Amino acid sequence: MSLKHAVLAALLEGEASGYDLAKIFDVSVANFWAATPQQLYRELDRLSEAGLITARMVEQERRPNKRMFSLTPEGRRDLDSFTSVAPRPTAVRDELMVQVQACDGGDTEAVRGFVARRMDASRDRLARYERLREWLLGGRDEEAYLREAERVGPYLTLMRGRSLEEENLRWGERVLAVLEARIAAGRDGTGVTAAPTLR
């Protein structure tokens, strides 16, 4: 998947400026697709040139003019086509997992600190996701929202982001407990265990 389809999907919410889209990505899309504002603006230019989105200039007093973007019929068709293609399996590349994998031969205390920081980041994201959840629900309970809302995609991806961060916290708590117990038992050295043969 490219950033292209993440931007097109975000524009299903309606017309938005580049600044609006950056906020959408920061708050509600970041749990499954990260992009910097610079990447977003470059992608918006490409999508506009390809005819998948249209841009109109809005003049503002005391502030720079801004471009407002919206999906074109061709952009909607492209997005519809994208949703009918089976996605590739997710490839995970997580530097922290490599550090945890190597912690027996390295600085266990440092790795514990990195795990704790990951947990802090997960708590921060969960708090943001909870605020977004309350905004999306607008006073309705979850089942009513899922039955009645015009669009459920943003809520379903939010559910995935929440479960991922909740699992990060569960895993982090377990890792910290294991490493603390091993340090207390003097088992934070560089012992190496042979890997099992996988068949």
C-alpha positions in Angstrom: 0.0 0.0 0.0 1.1 3.5 -0.7 0.4 6.7 1.1 -1.8 7.5 -1.9 -4.7 5.3 -0.6 -4.3 6.4 3.0 -4.8 10.0 1.8 -7.7 9.1 -0.4 -9.4 7.2 2.4 -8.9 10.2 4.8 -10.6 12.4 2.2 -13.7 10.2 2.5 -14.4 12.4 5.6 -14.9 15.3 3.2 -13.0 18.3 1.9 -9.9 19.1 3.9 -6.8 21.3 3.7 -3.3 19.8 3.9 -3.1 21.0 7.5 -6.4 19.3 8.3 -5.1 16.1 6.8 -1.9 16.3 8.8 -4.1 16.5 12.0 -6.2 13.6 10.8 -3.1 11.5 10.2 -1.6 12.5 13.6 -4.8 11.7 15.5 -6.7 8.9 13.8 -4.6 7.4 11.0 -1.3 7.2 12.9 -2.2 3.8 14.4 -1.9 2.2 11.0 -0.1 4.6 8.6 2.5 7.1 9.6 3.3 10.1 7.4 5.0 13.5 7.9 3.3 16.7 6.8 6.0 17.1 4.1 5.1 13.6 2.7 1.4 14.5 2.8 1.9 17.7 0.8 4.0 15.9 -1.8 1.4 13.2 -2.1 -1.4 15.7 -2.4 0.4 17.3 -5.3 0.8 13.9 -7.0 -2.8 13.0 -6.5 -4.0 16.3 -7.8 -1.8 15.9 -11.0 -3.2 12.4 -11.5 -6.8 13.7 -11.3 -7.7 11.6 -8.2 -8.3 14.7 -6.1 -9.2 18.3 -6.9 -7.9 21.4 -5.1 -9.5 24.8 -4.7 -7.9 27.9 -3.3 -9.5 29.6 -0.3 -8.5 33.2 0.4 -8.0 34.1 4.1 -7.6 37.4 5.8 -4.5 37.8 7.9 -3.4 34.3 7.1 -1.9 32.7 4.0 -4.4 31.3 1.4 -5.0 27.6 1.7 -5.8 24.8 -0.7 -8.8 22.6 0.1 -8.7 19.1 -1.3 -11.6 16.7 -2.2 -11.9 13.4 -3.9 -12.8 13.3 -7.6 -15.1 10.5 -9.0 -11.9 9.0 -10.4 -10.3 9.1 -7.0 -13.3 7.3 -5.5 -13.1 4.6 -8.2 -9.4 4.2 -7.5 -10.2 3.7 -3.8 -13.1 1.3 -4.5 -10.7 -0.7 -6.7 -8.1 -0.7 -3.9 -10.5 -2.1 -1.4 -11.2 -5.1 -3.6 -7.5 -6.3 -3.8 -6.3 -8.7 -1.1 -3.6 -7.0 1.1 -0.1 -8.3 1.4 0.8 -9.8 4.8 2.1 -7.3 7.3 5.9 -7.2 7.6 7.0 -6.2 11.1 10.3 -4.4 11.6 10.6 -3.3 15.2 14.0 -2.1 16.5 13.0 -2.6 20.1 12.3 -6.3 19.4 15.8 -6.7 18.2 17.1 -5.0 21.3 15.0 -7.3 23.5 16.1 -10.3 21.5 19.7 -9.3 22.3 19.3 -8.1 25.8 21.0 -11.2 27.4 24.2 -10.1 25.8 23.9 -6.4 26.2 22.8 -3.6 28.5 19.7 -5.1 30.2 19.1 -1.9 32.2 19.0 0.2 29.0 16.6 -2.2 27.3 14.3 -2.1 30.4 14.3 1.7 29.9 13.4 1.4 26.3 10.5 -0.9 27.1 9.3 1.5 29.7 9.4 4.3 27.2 7.4 2.3 24.7 4.8 1.7 27.4 4.6 5.5 28.1 4.1 6.1 24.4 1.4 3.5 24.3 -0.4 5.1 27.3 -0.2 8.5 25.5 -1.7 7.0 22.3 -4.4 5.3 24.3 -5.4 8.5 25.9 -5.6 10.2 22.5 -7.6 7.3 21.0 -10.0 7.5 23.9 -10.6 11.2 23.2 -11.2 10.3 19.5 -13.5 7.5 20.5 -15.6 9.7 22.6 -15.8 12.3 19.8 -16.8 9.7 17.2 -19.5 8.1 19.5 -20.9 11.6 20.3 -22.8 10.3 23.3 -24.0 7.0 21.7 -23.0 3.6 22.9 -20.7 1.6 20.7 -23.3 -0.8 19.4 -25.7 2.0 18.4 -22.8 3.8 16.7 -21.8 0.8 14.7 -25.4 0.2 13.7 -26.3 3.8 12.8 -23.2 5.7 11.8 -22.8 6.8 8.2 -19.2 5.5 8.2 -17.7 2.9 10.5 -14.2 2.5 8.9 -12.6 5.2 11.2 -14.0 3.5 14.3 -13.0 0.0 13.2 -9.4 1.2 12.6 -9.5 3.0 16.0 -10.5 -0.3 17.7 -7.4 -2.0 16.1 -5.1 0.8 17.3 -6.5 0.6 20.8 -6.1 -3.2 21.0 -2.5 -2.9 19.7 -1.5 -0.3 22.4 -3.3 -2.3 25.1 -1.3 -5.4 24.0 1.9 -3.3 24.0 1.2 -2.5 27.7 0.5 -6.1 28.6 3.7 -7.3 26.9 5.8 -4.5 28.4 4.6 -5.3 31.9 5.6 -8.9 31.4 9.0 -8.1 29.9 9.8 -5.6 32.8 8.8 -8.2 35.4 10.9 -10.9 33.8 14.0 -8.7 33.4 13.7 -7.4 36.9 13.5 -10.9 38.3 16.5 -12.0 36.3 18.5 -9.0 37.4 17.6 -9.8 41.0 18.7 -13.4 40.5 22.0 -12.3 38.9 20.9 -13.6 35.5 21.6 -10.5 33.5 24.9 -11.7 32.0 25.8 -12.7 28.6 24.7 -16.4 28.6 23.7 -17.7 25.2 21.2 -20.5 24.7 21.2 -22.4 21.4 18.1 -21.8 19.4 15.8 -24.8 18.8 15.5 -26.3 15.4 12.2 -25.3 13.8 10.5 -27.7 11.5 
